[in-house]
């Protein structure tokens, strides 16, 4: 009995030295306590806020083709506006030389369409200044072309009547040629803008 009690006394006490030390417990990673890894980012997923690249807030630069179309429309609109105030018909006779402009003939439709083309062309060429989306240059150019054809027919008839008078010469003035040139530029700019929009 004495030997048995002695062996029990010498045996290590369980529960005291079997637990890991506190410093060792902090160094050993616990697989159950590891943080979950974030899922891989796919092509259609957005990164969490603050982790992805910062999106650019600057607007995309305008296309060169649309800018060139805007300059054509702007130049055409200015030519139409200036042409209204220049002579459309010039007549020379025994009493002297006189001329008549589009403003004298109350051609307000050309003033309105020329103003629209000027503003629209400027908004296309310089979109950073202001935005003007009312109407399209192509439609405005077509209306201008129809008015030019109608007005040109009337002017040609008037020129023929004046030239029938002895000693009288008559010709189209520079103003109407400016309106014709401006109308062509507006049409070209409108066609170019439509082609760039389809691309």
C-alpha positions in Angstrom: 0.0 0.0 0.0 2.9 2.3 0.7 4.5 1.8 -2.7 1.2 2.3 -4.4 0.5 5.5 -2.6 4.0 6.7 -3.4 3.6 6.1 -7.1 0.3 8.1 -7.0 2.0 11.0 -5.3 4.9 11.0 -7.8 2.6 10.9 -10.8 2.0 14.3 -12.6 -1.1 16.1 -11.8 -3.3 16.1 -14.9 -5.0 19.4 -15.9 -2.2 21.7 -14.7 0.6 21.2 -17.2 -1.4 19.8 -20.1 -2.9 23.2 -21.2 -0.9 25.3 -23.6 0.7 28.5 -22.4 -1.0 31.8 -23.1 1.9 33.1 -25.3 1.9 29.8 -27.3 -1.9 30.0 -27.7 -1.6 33.4 -29.4 1.1 32.1 -31.8 -0.7 29.0 -33.0 -3.3 29.8 -35.7 -6.6 28.3 -35.1 -8.1 27.0 -38.4 -11.6 27.5 -37.1 -10.9 31.1 -36.3 -9.3 32.2 -39.6 -11.1 35.0 -41.4 -12.9 34.0 -44.6 -11.2 35.0 -47.8 -13.2 37.4 -50.1 -14.5 35.8 -53.3 -12.5 36.4 -56.5 -13.8 39.3 -58.5 -15.5 38.3 -61.7 -15.8 40.2 -64.9 -19.3 41.4 -64.1 -18.8 42.1 -60.4 -17.9 45.5 -59.0 -15.2 45.8 -56.3 -16.2 47.0 -52.9 -16.2 50.8 -52.3 -12.7 52.1 -51.9 -10.9 49.1 -53.4 -11.5 49.4 -57.1 -10.1 52.1 -59.4 -11.6 55.5 -59.1 -13.9 56.2 -62.0 -13.1 59.3 -64.0 -15.5 62.2 -63.6 -14.3 64.0 -66.7 -16.7 63.8 -69.7 -15.5 61.9 -72.7 -14.0 64.2 -75.4 -16.3 64.8 -78.4 -15.7 62.9 -81.5 -13.6 64.7 -84.1 -16.1 63.9 -86.8 -19.0 65.5 -84.9 -16.8 68.6 -84.1 -16.0 69.0 -87.8 -19.6 68.7 -88.7 -20.4 71.3 -86.1 -17.9 73.8 -87.6 -19.6 73.2 -91.1 -23.0 73.8 -89.7 -21.8 76.9 -87.8 -20.2 78.4 -90.8 -23.2 77.7 -92.9 -25.6 79.3 -90.4 -23.4 82.4 -90.3 -23.3 82.7 -94.1 -27.1 82.4 -94.2 -27.5 85.1 -91.6 -25.1 87.5 -93.3 -26.5 86.7 -96.8 -30.0 87.9 -95.7 -28.6 91.4 -95.2 -26.6 91.5 -98.4 -28.0 92.3 -101.9 -30.0 89.4 -103.5 -30.7 91.2 -106.7 -28.9 94.1 -108.4 -30.4 96.1 -111.2 -28.7 98.7 -113.3 -30.6 101.0 -115.7 -30.9 104.5 -117.0 -32.0 105.7 -113.5 -28.9 104.2 -111.8 -28.2 101.0 -109.9 -30.2 99.7 -107.0 -30.3 96.4 -105.1 -32.7 94.6 -102.9 -31.6 92.3 -100.0 -33.3 89.4 -98.3 -34.2 91.7 -95.4 -36.0 94.1 -97.8 -38.0 91.2 -99.1 -38.9 90.1 -95.5 -37.1 86.7 -95.8 -37.6 86.0 -92.1 -37.6 82.3 -92.6 -33.9 82.4 -93.6 -33.1 84.5 -90.5 -34.7 81.9 -88.2 -33.2 78.9 -89.9 -29.8 80.6 -90.1 -30.0 81.4 -86.4 -30.9 77.8 -85.5 -28.0 76.5 -87.6 -25.6 78.9 -86.0 -26.5 77.9 -82.4 -26.7 74.2 -83.3 -23.4 74.2 -85.0 -21.7 76.0 -82.1 -23.1 73.5 -79.6 -21.7 70.7 -81.8 -18.3 72.2 -82.2 -18.0 73.4 -78.6 -20.2 71.1 -76.5 -18.4 72.3 -73.3 -19.9 75.8 -73.7 -23.6 74.9 -73.8 -26.0 72.3 -75.0 -28.6 72.9 -77.7 -30.3 69.7 -78.9 -33.4 71.3 -80.5 -33.7 70.0 -84.1 -31.1 68.4 -86.3 -28.8 70.2 -88.8 -29.8 67.8 -91.6 -33.5 68.7 -91.3 -32.7 72.4 -91.1 -30.5 72.1 -94.2 -33.2 70.4 -96.2 -35.7 73.1 -95.3 -33.2 75.7 -96.2 -32.6 74.0 -99.6 -36.3 73.9 -100.3 -36.6 77.7 -99.5 -33.5 78.5 -101.6 -35.0 76.6 -104.6 -38.3 78.3 -104.3 -36.8 81.8 -103.8 -34.3 81.2 -106.5 -37.0 80.4 -109.0 -38.8 83.6 -108.1 -35.7 85.7 -108.4 -34.9 84.1 -111.8 -38.3 85.0 -113.1 -37.9 88.6 -111.8 -34.4 88.8 -113.5 -35.9 87.7 -116.8 -38.6 90.3 -116.6 -36.1 93.1 -115.8 -33.7 92.0 -118.6 -36.5 92.3 -121.1 -36.6 96.0 -120.5 -34.3 97.9 -122.9 -31.2 99.3 -121.2 -31.7 97.4 -118.0 -29.3 94.7 -116.7 -30.0 92.6 -113.7 -28.1 89.9 -111.8 -28.2 87.9 -108.6 -26.5 89.7 -105.7 -23.8 88.3 -103.5 -26.2 87.9 -100.6 -28.2 85.1 -102.3 -25.0 83.4 -103.3 -23.9 83.5 -99.6 -27.3 81.9 -98.6 -26.8 79.2 -101.2 -23.2 78.5 -99.9 -24.4 78.5 -96.3 -27.2 76.1 -97.1 -24.7 73.6 -98.7 -22.5 73.8 -95.7 -25.4 73.1 -93.3 -26.4 70.1 -95.4 -22.9 68.7 -95.5 -22.5 69.2 -91.7 -25.9 67.5 -91.1 -25.0 64.5 -93.3 -21.6 64.2 -91.6 -23.2 64.3 -88.1 -25.8 61.6 -89.1 -23.0 59.3 -90.4 -21.0 59.7 -87.2 -24.1 58.9 -85.1 -24.7 55.6 -87.0 -21.1 54.5 -86.4 
